[in-house]
Amino acid sequence: MAVSRVTRNYQVTVPREIRELTGVKVGDMLLFAREGEDVVLRKIDKDLLASGFGLWKKAKEKTPWLVTKLLRGEAEKRLNRLKA
């Protein structure tokens, strides 16, 4: 188990033990997901990000809000598949 403190700017350092275990590197994207009363931190797969760029092309209205909504939907689908 590892512990990290939230700074006044709401930043958190990922402890070395966790970085080494998960392969988190500088520049990686992390997803904060809520599971019941717990918050789970997951490293975002680069394939998921690449699929998000495809969503931008598919969107009829090219608004960041819409693409973000679509991307979150894709992320939730992938997370549900990982849980199964």
PyMOL Python script that loads the backbone (N, CA, C, O; Angstrom):
from pymol import cmd

cmd.read_pdbstr("""\
ATOM      1  N   MET A   1       0.852  -1.168   0.000  1.00  0.00           N
ATOM      2  CA  MET A   1       0.000   0.000   0.000  1.00  0.00           C
ATOM      3  C   MET A   1       0.900   1.234   0.000  1.00  0.00           C
ATOM      4  O   MET A   1       1.958   1.243   0.628  1.00  0.00           O
ATOM      5  N   ALA A   2       0.466   2.270  -0.711  1.00  0.00           N
ATOM      6  CA  ALA A   2       1.221   3.518  -0.779  1.00  0.00           C
ATOM      7  C   ALA A   2       0.273   4.675  -0.489  1.00  0.00           C
ATOM      8  O   ALA A   2      -0.925   4.604  -0.762  1.00  0.00           O
ATOM      9  N   VAL A   3       0.836   5.738   0.070  1.00  0.00           N
ATOM     10  CA  VAL A   3       0.038   6.908   0.453  1.00  0.00           C
ATOM     11  C   VAL A   3       0.641   8.146  -0.192  1.00  0.00           C
ATOM     12  O   VAL A   3       1.858   8.254  -0.337  1.00  0.00           O
ATOM     13  N   SER A   4      -0.226   9.081  -0.578  1.00  0.00           N
ATOM     14  CA  SER A   4       0.213  10.352  -1.140  1.00  0.00           C
ATOM     15  C   SER A   4      -0.694  11.450  -0.599  1.00  0.00           C
ATOM     16  O   SER A   4      -1.881  11.223  -0.366  1.00  0.00           O
ATOM     17  N   ARG A   5      -0.140  12.628  -0.404  1.00  0.00           N
ATOM     18  CA  ARG A   5      -0.899  13.761   0.125  1.00  0.00           C
ATOM     19  C   ARG A   5      -1.356  14.669  -1.014  1.00  0.00           C
ATOM     20  O   ARG A   5      -0.625  14.870  -1.984  1.00  0.00           O
ATOM     21  N   VAL A   6      -2.555  15.210  -0.895  1.00  0.00           N
ATOM     22  CA  VAL A   6      -3.084  16.170  -1.868  1.00  0.00           C
ATOM     23  C   VAL A   6      -2.518  17.545  -1.510  1.00  0.00           C
ATOM     24  O   VAL A   6      -2.613  17.987  -0.365  1.00  0.00           O
ATOM     25  N   THR A   7      -1.923  18.221  -2.511  1.00  0.00           N
ATOM     26  CA  THR A   7      -1.349  19.540  -2.263  1.00  0.00           C
ATOM     27  C   THR A   7      -2.442  20.602  -2.296  1.00  0.00           C
ATOM     28  O   THR A   7      -3.596  20.303  -2.603  1.00  0.00           O
ATOM     29  N   ARG A   8      -2.077  21.841  -1.980  1.00  0.00           N
ATOM     30  CA  ARG A   8      -3.069  22.924  -1.981  1.00  0.00           C
ATOM     31  C   ARG A   8      -3.623  23.191  -3.373  1.00  0.00           C
ATOM     32  O   ARG A   8      -4.690  23.791  -3.507  1.00  0.00           O
ATOM     33  N   ASN A   9      -2.913  22.753  -4.416  1.00  0.00           N
ATOM     34  CA  ASN A   9      -3.410  22.883  -5.792  1.00  0.00           C
ATOM     35  C   ASN A   9      -4.125  21.610  -6.248  1.00  0.00           C
ATOM     36  O   ASN A   9      -4.366  21.421  -7.441  1.00  0.00           O
ATOM     37  N   TYR A  10      -4.460  20.744  -5.300  1.00  0.00           N
ATOM     38  CA  TYR A  10      -5.149  19.478  -5.561  1.00  0.00           C
ATOM     39  C   TYR A  10      -4.347  18.547  -6.459  1.00  0.00           C
ATOM     40  O   TYR A  10      -4.921  17.791  -7.243  1.00  0.00           O
ATOM     41  N   GLN A  11      -3.022  18.598  -6.346  1.00  0.00           N
ATOM     42  CA  GLN A  11      -2.167  17.697  -7.092  1.00  0.00           C
ATOM     43  C   GLN A  11      -1.750  16.540  -6.188  1.00  0.00           C
ATOM     44  O   GLN A  11      -1.641  16.682  -4.970  1.00  0.00           O
ATOM     45  N   VAL A  12      -1.520  15.386  -6.828  1.00  0.00           N
ATOM     46  CA  VAL A  12      -1.126  14.193  -6.098  1.00  0.00           C
ATOM     47  C   VAL A  12       0.087  13.589  -6.789  1.00  0.00           C
ATOM     48  O   VAL A  12       0.116  13.501  -8.016  1.00  0.00           O
ATOM     49  N   THR A  13       1.079  13.176  -6.025  1.00  0.00           N
ATOM     50  CA  THR A  13       2.233  12.475  -6.564  1.00  0.00           C
ATOM     51  C   THR A  13       1.957  10.982  -6.520  1.00  0.00           C
ATOM     52  O   THR A  13       1.564  10.444  -5.485  1.00  0.00           O
ATOM     53  N   VAL A  14       2.167  10.312  -7.652  1.00  0.00           N
ATOM     54  CA  VAL A  14       2.003   8.861  -7.678  1.00  0.00           C
ATOM     55  C   VAL A  14       3.254   8.258  -7.036  1.00  0.00           C
ATOM     56  O   VAL A  14       4.360   8.467  -7.536  1.00  0.00           O
ATOM     57  N   PRO A  15       3.100   7.524  -5.951  1.00  0.00           N
ATOM     58  CA  PRO A  15       4.261   6.967  -5.260  1.00  0.00           C
ATOM     59  C   PRO A  15       5.098   6.040  -6.161  1.00  0.00           C
ATOM     60  O   PRO A  15       4.563   5.375  -7.048  1.00  0.00           O
ATOM     61  N   ARG A  16       6.395   6.008  -5.922  1.00  0.00           N
ATOM     62  CA  ARG A  16       7.327   5.219  -6.734  1.00  0.00           C
ATOM     63  C   ARG A  16       6.880   3.763  -6.847  1.00  0.00           C
ATOM     64  O   ARG A  16       6.912   3.179  -7.930  1.00  0.00           O
ATOM     65  N   GLU A  17       6.470   3.194  -5.738  1.00  0.00           N
ATOM     66  CA  GLU A  17       6.032   1.795  -5.710  1.00  0.00           C
ATOM     67  C   GLU A  17       4.912   1.555  -6.739  1.00  0.00           C
ATOM     68  O   GLU A  17       4.917   0.545  -7.443  1.00  0.00           O
ATOM     69  N   ILE A  18       3.978   2.469  -6.816  1.00  0.00           N
ATOM     70  CA  ILE A  18       2.851   2.344  -7.750  1.00  0.00           C
ATOM     71  C   ILE A  18       3.306   2.605  -9.181  1.00  0.00           C
ATOM     72  O   ILE A  18       2.883   1.908 -10.104  1.00  0.00           O
ATOM     73  N   ARG A  19       4.172   3.613  -9.373  1.00  0.00           N
ATOM     74  CA  ARG A  19       4.690   3.904 -10.722  1.00  0.00           C
ATOM     75  C   ARG A  19       5.415   2.693 -11.289  1.00  0.00           C
ATOM     76  O   ARG A  19       5.225   2.331 -12.450  1.00  0.00           O
ATOM     77  N   GLU A  20       6.236   2.076 -10.471  1.00  0.00           N
ATOM     78  CA  GLU A  20       7.003   0.919 -10.939  1.00  0.00           C
ATOM     79  C   GLU A  20       6.088  -0.272 -11.214  1.00  0.00           C
ATOM     80  O   GLU A  20       6.292  -1.001 -12.185  1.00  0.00           O
ATOM     81  N   LEU A  21       5.102  -0.468 -10.381  1.00  0.00           N
ATOM     82  CA  LEU A  21       4.172  -1.581 -10.538  1.00  0.00           C
ATOM     83  C   LEU A  21       3.312  -1.437 -11.786  1.00  0.00           C
ATOM     84  O   LEU A  21       3.045  -2.421 -12.474  1.00  0.00           O
ATOM     85  N   THR A  22       2.875  -0.211 -12.081  1.00  0.00           N
ATOM     86  CA  THR A  22       1.952   0.026 -13.199  1.00  0.00           C
ATOM     87  C   THR A  22       2.628   0.522 -14.472  1.00  0.00           C
ATOM     88  O   THR A  22       2.009   0.533 -15.536  1.00  0.00           O
ATOM     89  N   GLY A  23       3.883   0.930 -14.376  1.00  0.00           N
ATOM     90  CA  GLY A  23       4.577   1.449 -15.554  1.00  0.00           C
ATOM     91  C   GLY A  23       4.174   2.867 -15.910  1.00  0.00           C
ATOM     92  O   GLY A  23       4.332   3.281 -17.058  1.00  0.00           O
ATOM     93  N   VAL A  24       3.651   3.627 -14.940  1.00  0.00           N
ATOM     94  CA  VAL A  24       3.276   5.024 -15.192  1.00  0.00           C
ATOM     95  C   VAL A  24       4.539   5.851 -15.391  1.00  0.00           C
ATOM     96  O   VAL A  24       5.477   5.787 -14.596  1.00  0.00           O
ATOM     97  N   LYS A  25       4.541   6.635 -16.476  1.00  0.00           N
ATOM     98  CA  LYS A  25       5.694   7.481 -16.804  1.00  0.00           C
ATOM     99  C   LYS A  25       5.231   8.929 -16.964  1.00  0.00           C
ATOM    100  O   LYS A  25       4.034   9.199 -17.066  1.00  0.00           O
ATOM    101  N   VAL A  26       6.180   9.845 -16.985  1.00  0.00           N
ATOM    102  CA  VAL A  26       5.880  11.258 -17.204  1.00  0.00           C
ATOM    103  C   VAL A  26       5.135  11.407 -18.524  1.00  0.00           C
ATOM    104  O   VAL A  26       5.551  10.858 -19.544  1.00  0.00           O
ATOM    105  N   GLY A  27       4.044  12.142 -18.502  1.00  0.00           N
ATOM    106  CA  GLY A  27       3.259  12.376 -19.708  1.00  0.00           C
ATOM    107  C   GLY A  27       2.098  11.413 -19.893  1.00  0.00           C
ATOM    108  O   GLY A  27       1.228  11.654 -20.729  1.00  0.00           O
ATOM    109  N   ASP A  28       2.067  10.319 -19.122  1.00  0.00           N
ATOM    110  CA  ASP A  28       0.949   9.382 -19.220  1.00  0.00           C
ATOM    111  C   ASP A  28      -0.328  10.040 -18.717  1.00  0.00           C
ATOM    112  O   ASP A  28      -0.288  10.928 -17.865  1.00  0.00           O
ATOM    113  N   MET A  29      -1.451   9.598 -19.248  1.00  0.00           N
ATOM    114  CA  MET A  29      -2.747  10.085 -18.809  1.00  0.00           C
ATOM    115  C   MET A  29      -3.324   9.091 -17.811  1.00  0.00           C
ATOM    116  O   MET A  29      -3.250   7.879 -18.015  1.00  0.00           O
ATOM    117  N   LEU A  30      -3.900   9.613 -16.730  1.00  0.00           N
ATOM    118  CA  LEU A  30      -4.510   8.771 -15.712  1.00  0.00           C
ATOM    119  C   LEU A  30      -5.988   9.102 -15.615  1.00  0.00           C
ATOM    120  O   LEU A  30      -6.389  10.260 -15.733  1.00  0.00           O
ATOM    121  N   LEU A  31      -6.786   8.076 -15.400  1.00  0.00           N
ATOM    122  CA  LEU A  31      -8.223   8.228 -15.285  1.00  0.00           C
ATOM    123  C   LEU A  31      -8.622   7.990 -13.840  1.00  0.00           C
ATOM    124  O   LEU A  31      -8.259   6.974 -13.247  1.00  0.00           O
ATOM    125  N   PHE A  32      -9.372   8.929 -13.275  1.00  0.00           N
ATOM    126  CA  PHE A  32      -9.922   8.775 -11.939  1.00  0.00           C
ATOM    127  C   PHE A  32     -11.358   8.283 -12.120  1.00  0.00           C
ATOM    128  O   PHE A  32     -12.198   9.005 -12.658  1.00  0.00           O
ATOM    129  N   ALA A  33     -11.639   7.067 -11.677  1.00  0.00           N
ATOM    130  CA  ALA A  33     -12.970   6.480 -11.831  1.00  0.00           C
ATOM    131  C   ALA A  33     -13.572   6.213 -10.459  1.00  0.00           C
ATOM    132  O   ALA A  33     -12.871   5.828  -9.523  1.00  0.00           O
ATOM    133  N   ARG A  34     -14.856   6.419 -10.356  1.00  0.00           N
ATOM    134  CA  ARG A  34     -15.558   6.170  -9.102  1.00  0.00           C
ATOM    135  C   ARG A  34     -16.203   4.797  -9.158  1.00  0.00           C
ATOM    136  O   ARG A  34     -16.960   4.495 -10.080  1.00  0.00           O
ATOM    137  N   GLU A  35     -15.905   3.971  -8.176  1.00  0.00           N
ATOM    138  CA  GLU A  35     -16.502   2.644  -8.060  1.00  0.00           C
ATOM    139  C   GLU A  35     -17.131   2.553  -6.683  1.00  0.00           C
ATOM    140  O   GLU A  35     -16.454   2.271  -5.695  1.00  0.00           O
ATOM    141  N   GLY A  36     -18.427   2.794  -6.628  1.00  0.00           N
ATOM    142  CA  GLY A  36     -19.103   2.842  -5.336  1.00  0.00           C
ATOM    143  C   GLY A  36     -18.596   4.048  -4.566  1.00  0.00           C
ATOM    144  O   GLY A  36     -18.661   5.178  -5.049  1.00  0.00           O
ATOM    145  N   GLU A  37     -18.093   3.800  -3.365  1.00  0.00           N
ATOM    146  CA  GLU A  37     -17.548   4.884  -2.546  1.00  0.00           C
ATOM    147  C   GLU A  37     -16.046   5.061  -2.762  1.00  0.00           C
ATOM    148  O   GLU A  37     -15.445   5.974  -2.198  1.00  0.00           O
ATOM    149  N   ASP A  38     -15.432   4.191  -3.578  1.00  0.00           N
ATOM    150  CA  ASP A  38     -13.989   4.241  -3.822  1.00  0.00           C
ATOM    151  C   ASP A  38     -13.666   5.023  -5.085  1.00  0.00           C
ATOM    152  O   ASP A  38     -14.488   5.126  -5.996  1.00  0.00           O
ATOM    153  N   VAL A  39     -12.470   5.568  -5.127  1.00  0.00           N
ATOM    154  CA  VAL A  39     -11.952   6.203  -6.332  1.00  0.00           C
ATOM    155  C   VAL A  39     -10.782   5.345  -6.806  1.00  0.00           C
ATOM    156  O   VAL A  39      -9.858   5.058  -6.045  1.00  0.00           O
ATOM    157  N   VAL A  40     -10.837   4.943  -8.075  1.00  0.00           N
ATOM    158  CA  VAL A  40      -9.815   4.080  -8.659  1.00  0.00           C
ATOM    159  C   VAL A  40      -9.031   4.889  -9.680  1.00  0.00           C
ATOM    160  O   VAL A  40      -9.610   5.629 -10.475  1.00  0.00           O
ATOM    161  N   LEU A  41      -7.730   4.745  -9.654  1.00  0.00           N
ATOM    162  CA  LEU A  41      -6.843   5.444 -10.581  1.00  0.00           C
ATOM    163  C   LEU A  41      -6.360   4.436 -11.609  1.00  0.00           C
ATOM    164  O   LEU A  41      -5.791   3.406 -11.245  1.00  0.00           O
ATOM    165  N   ARG A  42      -6.581   4.719 -12.897  1.00  0.00           N
ATOM    166  CA  ARG A  42      -6.164   3.805 -13.963  1.00  0.00           C
ATOM    167  C   ARG A  42      -5.333   4.550 -14.998  1.00  0.00           C
ATOM    168  O   ARG A  42      -5.598   5.711 -15.311  1.00  0.00           O
ATOM    169  N   LYS A  43      -4.333   3.869 -15.516  1.00  0.00           N
ATOM    170  CA  LYS A  43      -3.542   4.410 -16.609  1.00  0.00           C
ATOM    171  C   LYS A  43      -4.360   4.253 -17.885  1.00  0.00           C
ATOM    172  O   LYS A  43      -4.867   3.167 -18.166  1.00  0.00           O
ATOM    173  N   ILE A  44      -4.493   5.332 -18.663  1.00  0.00           N
ATOM    174  CA  ILE A  44      -5.283   5.288 -19.888  1.00  0.00           C
ATOM    175  C   ILE A  44      -4.442   4.678 -21.002  1.00  0.00           C
ATOM    176  O   ILE A  44      -3.298   5.068 -21.232  1.00  0.00           O
ATOM    177  N   ASP A  45      -5.033   3.726 -21.672  1.00  0.00           N
ATOM    178  CA  ASP A  45      -4.403   3.039 -22.792  1.00  0.00           C
ATOM    179  C   ASP A  45      -4.267   4.015 -23.957  1.00  0.00           C
ATOM    180  O   ASP A  45      -5.205   4.753 -24.257  1.00  0.00           O
ATOM    181  N   LYS A  46      -3.115   4.026 -24.612  1.00  0.00           N
ATOM    182  CA  LYS A  46      -2.910   4.939 -25.743  1.00  0.00           C
ATOM    183  C   LYS A  46      -3.873   4.650 -26.882  1.00  0.00           C
ATOM    184  O   LYS A  46      -4.215   5.556 -27.641  1.00  0.00           O
ATOM    185  N   ASP A  47      -4.323   3.389 -27.018  1.00  0.00           N
ATOM    186  CA  ASP A  47      -5.298   3.055 -28.056  1.00  0.00           C
ATOM    187  C   ASP A  47      -6.617   3.770 -27.798  1.00  0.00           C
ATOM    188  O   ASP A  47      -7.307   4.171 -28.736  1.00  0.00           O
ATOM    189  N   LEU A  48      -6.964   3.929 -26.527  1.00  0.00           N
ATOM    190  CA  LEU A  48      -8.190   4.642 -26.176  1.00  0.00           C
ATOM    191  C   LEU A  48      -8.086   6.098 -26.610  1.00  0.00           C
ATOM    192  O   LEU A  48      -9.041   6.659 -27.148  1.00  0.00           O
ATOM    193  N   LEU A  49      -6.924   6.712 -26.377  1.00  0.00           N
ATOM    194  CA  LEU A  49      -6.743   8.105 -26.802  1.00  0.00           C
ATOM    195  C   LEU A  49      -6.805   8.228 -28.317  1.00  0.00           C
ATOM    196  O   LEU A  49      -7.402   9.166 -28.845  1.00  0.00           O
ATOM    197  N   ALA A  50      -6.184   7.275 -29.016  1.00  0.00           N
ATOM    198  CA  ALA A  50      -6.200   7.308 -30.472  1.00  0.00           C
ATOM    199  C   ALA A  50      -7.627   7.184 -30.990  1.00  0.00           C
ATOM    200  O   ALA A  50      -7.995   7.852 -31.956  1.00  0.00           O
ATOM    201  N   SER A  51      -8.432   6.337 -30.358  1.00  0.00           N
ATOM    202  CA  SER A  51      -9.820   6.200 -30.803  1.00  0.00           C
ATOM    203  C   SER A  51     -10.587   7.492 -30.560  1.00  0.00           C
ATOM    204  O   SER A  51     -11.531   7.799 -31.288  1.00  0.00           O
ATOM    205  N   GLY A  52     -10.192   8.249 -29.543  1.00  0.00           N
ATOM    206  CA  GLY A  52     -10.834   9.526 -29.262  1.00  0.00           C
ATOM    207  C   GLY A  52     -10.624  10.525 -30.377  1.00  0.00           C
ATOM    208  O   GLY A  52     -11.516  11.319 -30.675  1.00  0.00           O
ATOM    209  N   PHE A  53      -9.449  10.497 -31.002  1.00  0.00           N
ATOM    210  CA  PHE A  53      -9.206  11.404 -32.112  1.00  0.00           C
ATOM    211  C   PHE A  53     -10.111  11.061 -33.291  1.00  0.00           C
ATOM    212  O   PHE A  53     -10.515  11.948 -34.043  1.00  0.00           O
ATOM    213  N   GLY A  54     -10.429   9.783 -33.453  1.00  0.00           N
ATOM    214  CA  GLY A  54     -11.369   9.370 -34.485  1.00  0.00           C
ATOM    215  C   GLY A  54     -12.764   9.893 -34.206  1.00  0.00           C
ATOM    216  O   GLY A  54     -13.514  10.193 -35.134  1.00  0.00           O
ATOM    217  N   LEU A  55     -13.115  10.004 -32.938  1.00  0.00           N
ATOM    218  CA  LEU A  55     -14.427  10.519 -32.569  1.00  0.00           C
ATOM    219  C   LEU A  55     -14.597  11.965 -33.022  1.00  0.00           C
ATOM    220  O   LEU A  55     -15.698  12.378 -33.387  1.00  0.00           O
ATOM    221  N   TRP A  56     -13.519  12.728 -32.999  1.00  0.00           N
ATOM    222  CA  TRP A  56     -13.590  14.127 -33.420  1.00  0.00           C
ATOM    223  C   TRP A  56     -14.038  14.215 -34.875  1.00  0.00           C
ATOM    224  O   TRP A  56     -14.831  15.086 -35.232  1.00  0.00           O
ATOM    225  N   LYS A  57     -13.529  13.311 -35.717  1.00  0.00           N
ATOM    226  CA  LYS A  57     -13.904  13.310 -37.134  1.00  0.00           C
ATOM    227  C   LYS A  57     -15.355  12.896 -37.328  1.00  0.00           C
ATOM    228  O   LYS A  57     -16.035  13.385 -38.231  1.00  0.00           O
ATOM    229  N   LYS A  58     -15.832  11.975 -36.461  1.00  0.00           N
ATOM    230  CA  LYS A  58     -17.199  11.472 -36.582  1.00  0.00           C
ATOM    231  C   LYS A  58     -18.247  12.472 -36.093  1.00  0.00           C
ATOM    232  O   LYS A  58     -19.398  12.433 -36.527  1.00  0.00           O
ATOM    233  N   ALA A  59     -17.851  13.353 -35.205  1.00  0.00           N
ATOM    234  CA  ALA A  59     -18.817  14.264 -34.578  1.00  0.00           C
ATOM    235  C   ALA A  59     -19.367  15.250 -35.606  1.00  0.00           C
ATOM    236  O   ALA A  59     -18.613  15.869 -36.356  1.00  0.00           O
ATOM    237  N   LYS A  60     -20.696  15.385 -35.627  1.00  0.00           N
ATOM    238  CA  LYS A  60     -21.323  16.339 -36.553  1.00  0.00           C
ATOM    239  C   LYS A  60     -21.073  17.761 -36.088  1.00  0.00           C
ATOM    240  O   LYS A  60     -20.722  18.633 -36.883  1.00  0.00           O
ATOM    241  N   GLU A  61     -21.255  17.989 -34.791  1.00  0.00           N
ATOM    242  CA  GLU A  61     -20.928  19.287 -34.208  1.00  0.00           C
ATOM    243  C   GLU A  61     -19.538  19.167 -33.612  1.00  0.00           C
ATOM    244  O   GLU A  61     -19.322  18.347 -32.719  1.00  0.00           O
ATOM    245  N   LYS A  62     -18.614  19.947 -34.075  1.00  0.00           N
ATOM    246  CA  LYS A  62     -17.240  19.827 -33.599  1.00  0.00           C
ATOM    247  C   LYS A  62     -17.022  20.701 -32.369  1.00  0.00           C
ATOM    248  O   LYS A  62     -16.274  21.678 -32.405  1.00  0.00           O
ATOM    249  N   THR A  63     -17.683  20.334 -31.292  1.00  0.00           N
ATOM    250  CA  THR A  63     -17.498  21.059 -30.045  1.00  0.00           C
ATOM    251  C   THR A  63     -16.728  20.171 -29.081  1.00  0.00           C
ATOM    252  O   THR A  63     -16.989  18.970 -29.013  1.00  0.00           O
ATOM    253  N   PRO A  64     -15.794  20.732 -28.342  1.00  0.00           N
ATOM    254  CA  PRO A  64     -15.037  19.921 -27.379  1.00  0.00           C
ATOM    255  C   PRO A  64     -15.948  19.207 -26.384  1.00  0.00           C
ATOM    256  O   PRO A  64     -15.648  18.091 -25.961  1.00  0.00           O
ATOM    257  N   TRP A  65     -17.060  19.843 -26.009  1.00  0.00           N
ATOM    258  CA  TRP A  65     -17.977  19.220 -25.050  1.00  0.00           C
ATOM    259  C   TRP A  65     -18.534  17.920 -25.608  1.00  0.00           C
ATOM    260  O   TRP A  65     -18.582  16.916 -24.897  1.00  0.00           O
ATOM    261  N   LEU A  66     -18.958  17.921 -26.879  1.00  0.00           N
ATOM    262  CA  LEU A  66     -19.540  16.735 -27.495  1.00  0.00           C
ATOM    263  C   LEU A  66     -18.501  15.627 -27.624  1.00  0.00           C
ATOM    264  O   LEU A  66     -18.780  14.475 -27.294  1.00  0.00           O
ATOM    265  N   VAL A  67     -17.322  15.962 -28.093  1.00  0.00           N
ATOM    266  CA  VAL A  67     -16.280  14.953 -28.256  1.00  0.00           C
ATOM    267  C   VAL A  67     -15.874  14.385 -26.902  1.00  0.00           C
ATOM    268  O   VAL A  67     -15.629  13.185 -26.785  1.00  0.00           O
ATOM    269  N   THR A  68     -15.799  15.227 -25.884  1.00  0.00           N
ATOM    270  CA  THR A  68     -15.480  14.750 -24.540  1.00  0.00           C
ATOM    271  C   THR A  68     -16.547  13.780 -24.062  1.00  0.00           C
ATOM    272  O   THR A  68     -16.229  12.757 -23.455  1.00  0.00           O
ATOM    273  N   LYS A  69     -17.794  14.088 -24.329  1.00  0.00           N
ATOM    274  CA  LYS A  69     -18.897  13.208 -23.938  1.00  0.00           C
ATOM    275  C   LYS A  69     -18.764  11.856 -24.637  1.00  0.00           C
ATOM    276  O   LYS A  69     -18.921  10.814 -24.001  1.00  0.00           O
ATOM    277  N   LEU A  70     -18.477  11.865 -25.931  1.00  0.00           N
ATOM    278  CA  LEU A  70     -18.305  10.620 -26.678  1.00  0.00           C
ATOM    279  C   LEU A  70     -17.106   9.829 -26.164  1.00  0.00           C
ATOM    280  O   LEU A  70     -17.176   8.608 -26.025  1.00  0.00           O
ATOM    281  N   LEU A  71     -16.011  10.524 -25.883  1.00  0.00           N
ATOM    282  CA  LEU A  71     -14.798   9.872 -25.402  1.00  0.00           C
ATOM    283  C   LEU A  71     -15.033   9.229 -24.039  1.00  0.00           C
ATOM    284  O   LEU A  71     -14.556   8.124 -23.783  1.00  0.00           O
ATOM    285  N   ARG A  72     -15.763   9.916 -23.165  1.00  0.00           N
ATOM    286  CA  ARG A  72     -16.075   9.345 -21.857  1.00  0.00           C
ATOM    287  C   ARG A  72     -16.911   8.084 -22.011  1.00  0.00           C
ATOM    288  O   ARG A  72     -16.721   7.114 -21.277  1.00  0.00           O
ATOM    289  N   GLY A  73     -17.834   8.094 -22.961  1.00  0.00           N
ATOM    290  CA  GLY A  73     -18.646   6.907 -23.217  1.00  0.00           C
ATOM    291  C   GLY A  73     -17.786   5.734 -23.648  1.00  0.00           C
ATOM    292  O   GLY A  73     -17.986   4.610 -23.188  1.00  0.00           O
ATOM    293  N   GLU A  74     -16.824   5.993 -24.535  1.00  0.00           N
ATOM    294  CA  GLU A  74     -15.904   4.947 -24.977  1.00  0.00           C
ATOM    295  C   GLU A  74     -15.052   4.455 -23.810  1.00  0.00           C
ATOM    296  O   GLU A  74     -14.816   3.254 -23.680  1.00  0.00           O
ATOM    297  N   ALA A  75     -14.595   5.362 -22.970  1.00  0.00           N
ATOM    298  CA  ALA A  75     -13.769   4.990 -21.820  1.00  0.00           C
ATOM    299  C   ALA A  75     -14.564   4.103 -20.868  1.00  0.00           C
ATOM    300  O   ALA A  75     -14.041   3.111 -20.359  1.00  0.00           O
ATOM    301  N   GLU A  76     -15.820   4.455 -20.626  1.00  0.00           N
ATOM    302  CA  GLU A  76     -16.652   3.648 -19.735  1.00  0.00           C
ATOM    303  C   GLU A  76     -16.873   2.258 -20.299  1.00  0.00           C
ATOM    304  O   GLU A  76     -16.860   1.283 -19.547  1.00  0.00           O
ATOM    305  N   LYS A  77     -17.079   2.141 -21.616  1.00  0.00           N
ATOM    306  CA  LYS A  77     -17.253   0.830 -22.233  1.00  0.00           C
ATOM    307  C   LYS A  77     -16.004  -0.025 -22.026  1.00  0.00           C
ATOM    308  O   LYS A  77     -16.100  -1.201 -21.674  1.00  0.00           O
ATOM    309  N   ARG A  78     -14.824   0.576 -22.248  1.00  0.00           N
ATOM    310  CA  ARG A  78     -13.583  -0.180 -22.089  1.00  0.00           C
ATOM    311  C   ARG A  78     -13.353  -0.586 -20.635  1.00  0.00           C
ATOM    312  O   ARG A  78     -12.913  -1.702 -20.358  1.00  0.00           O
ATOM    313  N   LEU A  79     -13.651   0.321 -19.715  1.00  0.00           N
ATOM    314  CA  LEU A  79     -13.491  -0.010 -18.294  1.00  0.00           C
ATOM    315  C   LEU A  79     -14.425  -1.141 -17.893  1.00  0.00           C
ATOM    316  O   LEU A  79     -14.035  -2.020 -17.125  1.00  0.00           O
ATOM    317  N   ASN A  80     -15.646  -1.132 -18.401  1.00  0.00           N
ATOM    318  CA  ASN A  80     -16.593  -2.205 -18.097  1.00  0.00           C
ATOM    319  C   ASN A  80     -16.104  -3.538 -18.646  1.00  0.00           C
ATOM    320  O   ASN A  80     -16.282  -4.580 -18.015  1.00  0.00           O
ATOM    321  N   ARG A  81     -15.482  -3.500 -19.832  1.00  0.00           N
ATOM    322  CA  ARG A  81     -14.918  -4.743 -20.380  1.00  0.00           C
ATOM    323  C   ARG A  81     -13.765  -5.240 -19.529  1.00  0.00           C
ATOM    324  O   ARG A  81     -13.602  -6.448 -19.356  1.00  0.00           O
ATOM    325  N   LEU A  82     -12.955  -4.322 -18.989  1.00  0.00           N
ATOM    326  CA  LEU A  82     -11.842  -4.728 -18.132  1.00  0.00           C
ATOM    327  C   LEU A  82     -12.329  -5.356 -16.833  1.00  0.00           C
ATOM    328  O   LEU A  82     -11.708  -6.283 -16.314  1.00  0.00           O
ATOM    329  N   LYS A  83     -13.440  -4.850 -16.313  1.00  0.00           N
ATOM    330  CA  LYS A  83     -13.987  -5.367 -15.069  1.00  0.00           C
ATOM    331  C   LYS A  83     -14.573  -6.762 -15.233  1.00  0.00           C
ATOM    332  O   LYS A  83     -14.582  -7.553 -14.290  1.00  0.00           O
ATOM    333  N   ALA A  84     -15.061  -7.062 -16.431  1.00  0.00           N
ATOM    334  CA  ALA A  84     -15.739  -8.354 -16.663  1.00  0.00           C
ATOM    335  C   ALA A  84     -14.775  -9.509 -16.696  1.00  0.00           C
ATOM    336  O   ALA A  84     -15.189 -10.654 -16.881  1.00  0.00           O
TER     337      ALA A  84
END
""", "prot")
cmd.dss("prot")
cmd.show_as("cartoon", "prot")
cmd.util.cbc("prot")
cmd.orient("prot")
